[in-house]
Amino acid sequence: MRSVPPAGFLVVLLTACSISDEQEVAFGRENAEKINAAIPLVRDPRATAYLSELGRSIASRTSRSDLEWQFAIVNSAEVNAFALPGGFIYVNRGLIDRAERLEQLAGVLGHEIGHVVERHSVEQMKKTTGANVVVTLICVVTSLCESGISQAAINVAGTAILARYGRADETEADSQAVVNVVNAGIHPSGVPEFFEKLLAERSRNPSMFDSFFASHPVEESRVDYTRRLIASFDPNRLDDLVSDDPRYQEFRAVLQSLPPAPPPRQLPSP
């Protein structure tokens, strides 16, 4: 059996060359294990089972359906979602709170899955050049960092890890989101609707959305693009797609019944 290099060495490999699917998954798994041990995750089995089922139903219809896709809920009131190489997807509780219908959360999952399918997350990791991936992910995505070490990691690599995806990457992930949810039997209108919702809410409470817009820049042009893409589908194909269902509302009710997520903490000024 061919051995897989320890994931800790894969950062170096990522900077030098392309990697195999096997190496990508190993890298993602090791960092997912570290992240899972370091950030607050929702452990309720009903909630985690539903998100995993929904995510895998979307991912199973992509060109990388063979990955062992993993989905987790971050117990953070901030609005965010992110993907690690190899199919490890995280969605913040604050984002789910704002996804009022199934189609809206499905669109977010379809987008993050799209980044993995297109290997954008691998390309992002090539920019790290050995920086502490886990620390920086935690800091940028949850704003739970206050230590000097964490601040140093942000200063060194915060603009590289989870930096803004390029316009081409975001366009590809948006296209993937629309196609992925349609293939999963879910209406794609939730993709542009959720973008619009976040843009409107950001104007009222910008601090709650800082980390999302830092790693997922949303512009009106992306709303327009996804609406045009949806309009290009045969209307007959969209007629029978699902926009919401009772199980999704039960899932949200379970999350809302749990103790409140800890409030976000801002990094101290340098």
Buried (B, 14 or more C-beta within 10 A) or exposed (E): EEEEBEBEEBBEBBEEEEBEBEBBBBBBBBBBEBBBEBBBBBEBEEBBEBBBEBBBBBBBBBEBEEBEBBBBBBBBBBBBBBBBBBBBBBBBBBBBBBBBBBBBBBBBBBBBBBBBBBBBBBBBBBBBEEBBBBBBBBBBBBBBBEEEEBBBBBEBBBBBBBBBBEEEBBBBBBBBBBBBBBBBEBBBBBBBBBBEBBBEBBEEEEEBBBBBBBBBEBEEEBBEBBBEBBEEBEEEEBEEBBBBEEEBEEBBEBBEEBEEBEEBEEBEEE
